[in-house]
Amino acid sequence: MSPANLVEITALNISFGSNSVIDNVSMTLKPGEITTLIGPNGAGKTTLVKAVLGLLSPTSGTIRRASTLRIGYMPQKLHIDTTFPLTVERFLKTAAFASIEDRCLALQAVRAEHLLKQSVHSLSGGEMQRVLLARALLRKPELLVLDEPAQGVDINGQTELYRLIASIRDKYNCAVLMISHDLHLVMAATDQVICLNHHICCSGHPEQVSADPSYIELFGIPGAENLALYSHHHNHQHNNHGDILPLSEETENDHSHCGGHH
Ligand SMILES: Nc1ncnc2c1ncn2[C@@H]1O[C@H](COP(=O)(O)OP(=O)(O)OP(=O)(O)O)[C@@H](O)[C@H]1O
C-alpha cells in the first residue's frame, strides 16, 4: 500500500444475496483531501462508507487502511431519548475518552464552545450537526467520515457547515469522506467527487464531473447548470497573512491542491 494513501480500495464488489450493490469500485483517500460521494437513492453510497469503516466485508476486492488509522464518524442522525437529560458536555463525555481540553478544542473547531452547558434537546439542526462533528473530532481522526452532514440544516447553515468542514480539513490535515445530496453547495468545498451508481459513473474534480455526460444523464441538465453556476474557479490563492497571490502554473492545473486557496 502506498504510504501517500490512508485508504486504498481496489476492485471492490459487495452483494446482498443476488443484489450487486457495489460493482468493481476502486478509489483512494489521501490526507488533506475532501472526497464527496454523490449518487441517486439506493446507489450504494452508505454501503461503500460502511465498507470503508470496516462494518461490512467485501464480497470480493480489497480495502486497505493505513495501520493505526484513526477514523472519526459523524452519523446522519442520532436519536437521543428526549426524556433523558443530556448536556452537550455530557454527550461528548460518553463518546470517547478525551480530556476536558480536547472537548473544548473540538467544540472550538466547530465554533460551538458556547453550547457546552446546553441541553442537546434544545439545539437547532445546525447546532446539533456541529456538536456531532465535534464528537467525531474527539478521536483526532486522520479520516473523517460524514454521512449527509447537512441533513436538517437550513440553507444558510448548510453553506456554513461545508465551509466549516473545509476549515477542519485545513486545520487537522485529515481526509474527509462524505455523502452529500447538496451538490451545488458541496462543490466549492470538495477536491474529488465520486459519482456512484453501484459502479463509479465518473469521478474527478468537481468541474470535470459536472460536465461529464454520465453525470448529466443521472442528474439532468438543470443540476449540471446549477453546478456550473456554483462551482468555484480557483483563480488565486492566499498566503498566511490572507494576501491574494496569483496561482502558480502547477497549482492552477491541480484543483485537488489543499493549501491556502479557497
Ligand atoms: N444489509 C443489507 N441487506 C440487504 N440489502 C441491503 C443492505 N444494506 C443495503 N442494502 C441495499 O443496497 C442498496 C444500496 O443501499 P445504500 O443504503 O448503500 O444506498 P444509498 O446510495 O446510501 O441510498 P440513499 O441515498 O437512499 O441513502 C439498496 O437497494 C439497499 O436496499
The ligand as an SDF file (V2000), in Angstrom:
LIG
                    3D

 31 33  0  0  0  0  0  0  0  0999 V2000
  -27.7870   -5.0720    4.9470 N   0  0  0  0  0  0  0  0  0  0  0  0
  -28.4100   -5.0910    3.7720 C   0  0  0  0  0  0  0  0  0  0  0  0
  -29.0530   -6.1730    3.3280 N   0  0  0  0  0  0  0  0  0  0  0  0
  -29.6620   -6.2220    2.1290 C   0  0  0  0  0  0  0  0  0  0  0  0
  -29.6970   -5.1620    1.2750 N   0  0  0  0  0  0  0  0  0  0  0  0
  -29.0780   -4.0390    1.6710 C   0  0  0  0  0  0  0  0  0  0  0  0
  -28.4010   -3.9270    2.9200 C   0  0  0  0  0  0  0  0  0  0  0  0
  -27.8770   -2.6790    3.0180 N   0  0  0  0  0  0  0  0  0  0  0  0
  -28.2110   -2.0390    1.8860 C   0  0  0  0  0  0  0  0  0  0  0  0
  -28.9260   -2.8410    1.0720 N   0  0  0  0  0  0  0  0  0  0  0  0
  -29.4390   -2.4920   -0.2580 C   0  0  0  0  0  0  0  0  0  0  0  0
  -28.3750   -1.9620   -1.0160 O   0  0  0  0  0  0  0  0  0  0  0  0
  -28.8230   -0.9120   -1.8680 C   0  0  0  0  0  0  0  0  0  0  0  0
  -27.9680    0.3360   -1.6430 C   0  0  0  0  0  0  0  0  0  0  0  0
  -28.2380    0.8630   -0.3450 O   0  0  0  0  0  0  0  0  0  0  0  0
  -27.4200    2.0860    0.2460 P   0  0  0  0  0  0  0  0  0  0  0  0
  -28.0470    2.4060    1.5790 O   0  0  0  0  0  0  0  0  0  0  0  0
  -25.9840    1.7860    0.2270 O   0  0  0  0  0  0  0  0  0  0  0  0
  -27.7530    3.2300   -0.8290 O   0  0  0  0  0  0  0  0  0  0  0  0
  -27.5170    4.8020   -0.7460 P   0  0  0  0  0  0  0  0  0  0  0  0
  -26.8600    5.2040   -2.0300 O   0  0  0  0  0  0  0  0  0  0  0  0
  -26.8300    5.1540    0.5120 O   0  0  0  0  0  0  0  0  0  0  0  0
  -29.0260    5.3230   -0.7560 O   0  0  0  0  0  0  0  0  0  0  0  0
  -29.7290    6.6540   -0.1300 P   0  0  0  0  0  0  0  0  0  0  0  0
  -29.2420    7.8210   -0.9290 O   0  0  0  0  0  0  0  0  0  0  0  0
  -31.1670    6.3760   -0.3710 O   0  0  0  0  0  0  0  0  0  0  0  0
  -29.3790    6.7090    1.3250 O   0  0  0  0  0  0  0  0  0  0  0  0
  -30.2870   -0.7030   -1.5470 C   0  0  0  0  0  0  0  0  0  0  0  0
  -31.0400   -1.3640   -2.5450 O   0  0  0  0  0  0  0  0  0  0  0  0
  -30.4590   -1.3680   -0.2040 C   0  0  0  0  0  0  0  0  0  0  0  0
  -31.7590   -1.8830   -0.0550 O   0  0  0  0  0  0  0  0  0  0  0  0
  1  2  1  0
  2  3  1  0
  2  7  2  0
  3  4  2  0
  4  5  1  0
  5  6  2  0
  6  7  1  0
  6 10  1  0
  7  8  1  0
  8  9  2  0
  9 10  1  0
 10 11  1  0
 11 12  1  0
 11 30  1  0
 12 13  1  0
 13 14  1  0
 13 28  1  0
 14 15  1  0
 15 16  1  0
 16 17  2  0
 16 18  1  0
 16 19  1  0
 19 20  1  0
 20 21  2  0
 20 22  1  0
 20 23  1  0
 23 24  1  0
 24 25  2  0
 24 26  1  0
 24 27  1  0
 28 29  1  0
 28 30  1  0
 30 31  1  0
M  END
$$$$
